[in-house]
Amino acid sequence: MQQITKIVITGGPCAGKTTAMSWIQNYFTRKGYVVLFIPETATELISGGVAPWTCGTNFDYQVCQMGLQNFKEETFMRAARTMPEERILIVCDRGQFDNKAYMTDEEFARIAERMGFTEEEMYARYDAVFHLVTAANGAREYYTLANNGARYETAEQAMALDNTLIRCWSGHKRLSVIGNSMGFEEKMQTLIREISDFLGEKEPATVKRKFLIAYPDVSVFENDEQCHKVEVVRTYLKSAENEEIRIRRRGVGSKYTYFLNSKTDTAGGPVETERQLTADEYEVLLKQADPDMREIKKTRYCFTYAGQYFELDLYSLWKHQAIIETETKNKDSEIVFPESVKVIRELTGLPEYRNAVLARKK
């Protein structure tokens, strides 16, 4: 069965994306992948004379850029499906949500609607997103405009844009942020490890940490422009003893994307698969809900703080507590939490706080 994975490499100006593409090509080709690269659309257009300052308005330009981006992505996906190889990695040098950083939320929504997508559907077009932090933040001596003719930002502007890009992508279910607390070569090695981890090529490079916290002041996150809010509903279906099958609805308001996840215990360990569903498929599968399991409903706030990516879940089951998750290099790594987060205790590895356990009716 052919496996096509599409990832985004993004980040602020002068973050190392060009070098990263070379590292990805060399490493994953050796691993047996066919690696396809979709070039950065903004650089192509601006270098060719099509820019926000040459078009009628910035909105006119963004319509062109997002349209071309979409066409390129669909073309590469169509081409990948014709290839005989089993494992294909499509690498996007920036994705559609990078464009959101250069316009208002309303403008982005208008263009997305014109293209026939909701924002959640647009997130779902990418399997994972890897953000490289600009050199202006943490390695300013290496920040330069010399290696990209389309780059014009000062160091301060680059840092502000970097934060905005993280906010734009924070709604994605698989976002990794890689900073400059290390040397540049180690930064590239970290990127390769995290992509490998996502693809299941090696042991995880990071540890997922889970904490029980006091119910927070929700207004702090509602008023944070860098924070992305999403509603998640998880429903468990009837399944065999060695299986766990669930469907998930994710979105805001009436705009959702849908997923089917299946986990099977085998002699070689658990095997997990996931695919996206249509709304009709989701409605059909809802009829197979396990009557012994309740729906898990939660409001998720996705944000970064002190260079770390967090997911804060407010469960409809609870009024006095919540759960926050993040990833660290190891189980003992120090975590800096926002002041509004009051940790009660760590839950990492405790089975009683798994969603499947919380869903089981007493």
N, C-alpha and C positions, 0 to 999 in steps of 0.2 A: 504494500500500500504506500502510495506517495505521500511524503510528509513535507508540506510547504510551510515554512515559518517566516513571518514578516516582522521585523523589528525596526525600531527607530533609534538612530544615534542623534541626539540633540545636545544643546548646551549654549552657553553664552558665547560671545565673540572670543576668538583665540582660546578655545578650550582644548584643542587637540584633536578635533574631529577628523581632519585630513590624515593625520598619522594613524588614528584609530582605524580608519578604513583599511590601511595597509596591513596592520596587525591582524585584523579580522580576516582579511583575504588569505594571508599566509597560514594562519593557525587553523582555520576551519576547512580550508582546502585540504590540508594534511589529514584532517579528521574524516575526510571522505564526503564533505558537503560540496554541492555546487553553490557558489556564492555569487549572487547577483546584486549589483549596486544601482540604486536610483539616485542620480546626482541631485544636488541641492538646487531646487527650482529658482529661488530668488537670485542666486549667483548667476545662473544661466540668463535670466531675463535682464537683470541689471547690467551685466557685462555686454549684452546685446543691444542695450539702449532703451529697454522697456523698464521703467522705474516709477516709483510713486511721484517723483518730481517731473517726469516726462509725460505721464498720463494725465487725463483731465482732472481726476481726483485720486486720493489714496484708495478710496473704495473701488474706483474703476480698475486700478492696478491689482488690488487684492482679488477681485473677481477673475481677472486673467490668471493670476498666480495660482489660486486654488483650483481653477478649472484645469490648468496644465498639470498641476500636481496630481489631481485625480486621474487624468488621462494616462499619465506615466505609470502610476501605480497599477491601474487596471491592465495596461499593456504588459507590464512585467509579470503580473499574475497570470495573464492569459498565456504568455510565452512559457512560463514555468510549467504550466499544466501539460504542455506538449513535450516536455523533456523526458527522456527515459529514466533518468536517475531518481532514486527513491528519496534522497534527502536534499532539499533545496532551501537555502537561507537567503531571503530577500532583505537587503539592508537599505533602509531609507535614510539618506542624508537630510534629516529633518522631515517632519510629517505635518499634517494639516494643522495641528494645534500650535505649531510654531507661528503660523500666520496670525493667530488670534492675538498674539502679543503686540501686533502693529495696528490694531483697530479696536473699536469698542465692542463690547459683548453683543450689543444689538446688531452691529454690522456683520459680525461673524455669524450670528444666528440667521440673518437674512440670506447670506451667501449659502450657508449650509442647507437652508430650506429650499433655495433655488436649485441646489444640486440634488435634492431629494433625500437628505440625511438629517437625523437628529444628532445632537452632540454625542449621546451614548452610542449610537450606531457608528459614529465616526471614530470614537475611542476603540470600538470593537474591531475595527479594520486592522489594528496593530496588535500583535501578540504580546509584545513587551516594549518598554521604552527605557533607554539608558541615557541619562543626562550627565554630561561632562561640565563641571563648573568652570567658568571663565578664569583664565590665568589672572585677570584683574583682581580676583578675590582669592588671596592666599599665595599668589606667585606673581605679583605685579611687575617684578623686574623682567618677566618674560612676555608681558603684554605688548603686542605690536600690531600695526596696521599694514605692515610691509608684505605679508604673505597672502593677502586677499584683497583684490582691487575693489570688491564690493563692500568692504568693511570701512566704516567711518566713525564708529563710536569711540568716545573718550573712555578711559578706565572707569570713571564714575558711571557713565552711561551704560557701559558693559555690565557692571555689577547690578544696576537696576534692571536691565533687560534680562539678565540671568535669573533674578528672582521672579520676574514676570513670567518667564518661560516655565519655571517650575510650577507656578500657580496654574498656568494653562494646562499643564499635563497632569496635575495632581489628581484628577478624576479617573486616571487610568488604573486598572486593577493591578498592573505590574510595572511600577516605576522604580528605577534605581537611580540614586544621585551619587556621583563619584566626585569628591572634592580634591583639594590640593594640599592636604595635610601630609602628603608623601612626595617623593620625587616623581618626575614625569614618567620615567620608565615603569615605576611601580603603579602609577595611575593607569597606564595601558594594561599592565598585567592584571590589575584589579578588574578592569573592564572585561578582559578575556575570561577571567574566572567567573564573573557574574553572568556573562552570556552562556558559558559552559554549564553553569549551575542551572540556568533556566532551561537549556536544551536537554538536561539530564545526562550530560557527558561525563560528569565526575561527581565526587562527593561535594555537597553544598559548600560554597565558599563562605557562606554566612549562616547565622543561627537566627531563626525566627523566635522572638521573645514576646511573651504575652503577660499583661499585668491587669489585675483587678484594681480599679480606682474608685474613689468616691464620685457620685454623680456630679458632673462639672457644671459650671455656669455656662449654659449653652450660648448665651449672647456673645461670649468671647469669640466663639468660632463662627457664629452667624455674621458677626461684624468684621471678620478678618478677610480681607480681599484675597489673601494668599491661600485661603482654605476652600476646598471643593466639597460640596455636600451631595450625597447620593442616598437614595432609599434602596434597601436590599430586602427581598423576600425569598426565603429558602424553603422549599417543600420537599419532603422525603417521600419517595415512592415505594410501593410494595416491591420487595426484592428477595432473592435467595439468601440463605443464612450467611454465605461468605461474600455477599455483595452489599454495597451501599450505593443507592442510586438517588440522585437528587436533581431538582431543577431550580433555577435561580432567575429571578426577575430583578433587574438593576436599572435605575433611572431616577428621573425627577419629574414630578407632576404626572402627566399622562404619556411621557416619552420614555420608552423602556427598550432594553435589549434583553435577550433570553438565552440561557445556557443549560445544557444537560451535562452532568458530571457523573461518572461511574467509577467506583473503586472496588476492585476484586482482590481478595486475599488468595495468593497462590503459594506454592512451595518455595518459589524464589523471592517471595516478598509481595507487597501490595502493588497492583498495577492500576494506574489511574488514567482515565481519558476524559477529555472535555470537548464539546463542540457547541457552536452557536445554533440556536433554534429560531424558527420564525414564530410570530405571535400565534398563528394557528396551531403549530406543533405544540407550543407551550400549553395552550388551552386543552388540547387533547390529552396531554400527559397529566394535567392537573386531575383528571378523572381517575388516575391510578394512584392518587395520594394514599399513603399508609394511614389508616384510621387510628393507629396507636401512636402516631407522631403528630405534634402540633407544628404549625408553620412558625418559622423563626423570622421575625420582622425586626429590622434594625435600621437606624439612621446612622450613616457613616460619614465622618468628617475626615478628609484626607489633607494633610498639611506637612510642611517641613519646619523644623525648629533646630537651631544650632547645627545645621548641616545634616540633620537626620530626618528620614521620612517616616511619618506616623499615620496609622489608621485608628481612629477612635470610634467605637461602636456603642451606640445607645440602644439597648434592647427594649422592646415593648414589654417584655416580661418583668423588667426591673424599674424601680423608681428611685432607688438610693445608691445604685452602683452601676458601673459600666466597665468596658474592657478596652484597653489600648494595646496595639501591637507595633513592633518595629523590628528591624533586622540589625544584627551586630556581627562583628568579625568572629567572636566566640561568646560562650555563655557567661563569661565574667567581664565582658567589656562594659565600661561605664556608660550610662545613658543620661543625657541631660534632658529632663522633662520641662515643659512650660510651667510657669508658676501656677497656672490655673488647673494643673493636673496633680491630684493628691493620691499618690500610690498607696494602696492598702497592702498588697503583697504580689509577688510574682507567681504566675500560673503556668509558666512554660513546662510542658511535659505532663501536666495534670489532666488526666482523661475526663474528670467530672465536669470540666468547663469546655469540652468540645461541643460544637453546635449540635451534633447528633445526640449527645447525652441530654443537653438542655431541651431538645425537641421531644424527648420521650415523655409521654404522659405518665404521671405517677399511678 
